[in-house]
Amino acid sequence: MRMLGSLPVRLLDDRYRDEALAILDADPVANVFVGSRVHAAGLDPRRLGAQVWGYVRDGRLAALCYSGANLIPVAAGPDAVRAFAERARAQGRRCSSIVGPIDAVTDLWEILAPYWGPPRAVRAAQPVMATSTAPQVPLDRGVRRVAMDQFEIVYPACVAMFTEEVGVSPNAGDGGVLYRARVAELIREGRAFARIDDGRVVFKAEVGAVTPRACQVQGVWVPPDLRGRGLSAPGMAAVVDEALRSIAPTVSLYVNDYNARARATYHRVGLIEISRFMSVLF
């Protein structure tokens, strides 16, 4: 373990990649988003497109905080949270959300709220669900990986899902340039799935974050007029089945606690709640 200097929080670079990954891989499901970024890009802020701060205890790396489009504490106890909050406050808000384990995000937001508030929304309890077992419900064989020539069919469904979930359109601001690029990237990487009937998306989901040990499903969506027709469970089962076979040994997601229908669907497919997140949206 590399010995660090006397500052309790410091900006990490690739010299600390192994130490950071050891912390991230200790809880591969909870840390799948940050883990996916560090596994793929390392810790160089220019390559990562974000910063990762390290909290030092007794000369060694003890906790992390990802500071990019999201602010995400990792393995952060009360002392680390206070140190990360002070750095975030001094830097000023650059993120569109704070996301992570309930205790850490609650404490982080309590410190930052007087300086960053008010938020656009607070999702106070979001069950994190996961499975490493193939679904026991029938798969929708119509759900397949999306091809690039289907981009213009799938993209409006992605926008509709994002707008419904987050409350703002991903096309706002830059006209959708970054969001279109992200959707295209997921398609190219074989991580976008959909059932398309007669040129219309009737179910879709993406695998947004991947590490060698886990992946995270996002963007699960059925058009409002088709909900309640039994499309979600077989569609989700198809995505989970394929993700377990070809992407990662554990499939996870997180969902708002008030979305009882979605939680029931995921439970039916075989995902079980293992922890809870909290999100503060700006």
Rosetta blueprint (number, residue, H / E / L):
1 M L
2 R L
3 M L
4 L L
5 G L
6 S L
7 L L
8 P L
9 V E
10 R E
11 L E
12 L L
13 D L
14 D H
15 R H
16 Y H
17 R H
18 D H
19 E H
20 A H
21 L H
22 A H
23 I H
24 L H
25 D H
26 A L
27 D L
28 P L
29 V L
30 A L
31 N L
32 V H
33 F H
34 V H
35 G H
36 S H
37 R H
38 V H
39 H H
40 A H
41 A H
42 G L
43 L L
44 D L
45 P H
46 R H
47 R H
48 L H
49 G L
50 A L
51 Q E
52 V E
53 W E
54 G E
55 Y E
56 V E
57 R E
58 D L
59 G L
60 R E
61 L E
62 A E
63 A E
64 L E
65 C E
66 Y E
67 S E
68 G L
69 A L
70 N E
71 L E
72 I E
73 P E
74 V E
75 A L
76 A L
77 G L
78 P H
79 D H
80 A H
81 V H
82 R H
83 A H
84 F H
85 A H
86 E H
87 R H
88 A H
89 R H
90 A H
91 Q H
92 G L
93 R L
94 R L
95 C L
96 S L
97 S E
98 I E
99 V E
100 G E
101 P E
102 I H
103 D H
104 A H
105 V H
106 T H
107 D H
108 L H
109 W H
110 E H
111 I H
112 L H
113 A H
114 P H
115 Y H
116 W H
117 G L
118 P L
119 P L
120 R L
121 A E
122 V E
123 R E
124 A E
125 A E
126 Q E
127 P E
128 V E
129 M E
130 A E
131 T E
132 S L
133 T L
134 A L
135 P L
136 Q L
137 V L
138 P L
139 L L
140 D L
141 R L
142 G L
143 V L
144 R E
145 R E
146 V L
147 A L
148 M H
149 D H
150 Q H
151 F H
152 E H
153 I H
154 V H
155 Y H
156 P H
157 A H
158 C H
159 V H
160 A H
161 M H
162 F H
163 T H
164 E H
165 E H
166 V H
167 G L
168 V L
169 S L
170 P L
171 N L
172 A L
173 G L
174 D L
175 G L
176 G L
177 V H
178 L H
179 Y H
180 R H
181 A H
182 R H
183 V H
184 A H
185 E H
186 L H
187 I H
188 R H
189 E L
190 G L
191 R L
192 A E
193 F E
194 A E
195 R E
196 I E
197 D E
198 D L
199 G L
200 R E
201 V E
202 V E
203 F E
204 K E
205 A E
206 E E
207 V E
208 G E
209 A E
210 V E
211 T L
212 P L
213 R L
214 A L
215 C E
216 Q E
217 V E
218 Q E
219 G E
220 V E
221 W E
222 V L
223 P L
224 P H
225 D H
226 L H
227 R L
228 G L
229 R L
230 G L
231 L L
232 S H
233 A H
234 P H
235 G H
236 M H
237 A H
238 A H
239 V H
240 V H
241 D H
242 E H
243 A H
244 L H
245 R H
246 S H
247 I L
248 A L
249 P L
250 T L
251 V E
252 S E
253 L E
254 Y E
255 V L
256 N L
257 D L
258 Y L
259 N L
260 A H
261 R H
262 A H
263 R H
264 A H
265 T H
266 Y H
267 H H
268 R H
269 V H
270 G L
271 L L
272 I E
273 E E
274 I E
275 S E
276 R E
277 F E
278 M E
279 S E
280 V E
281 L E
282 F L
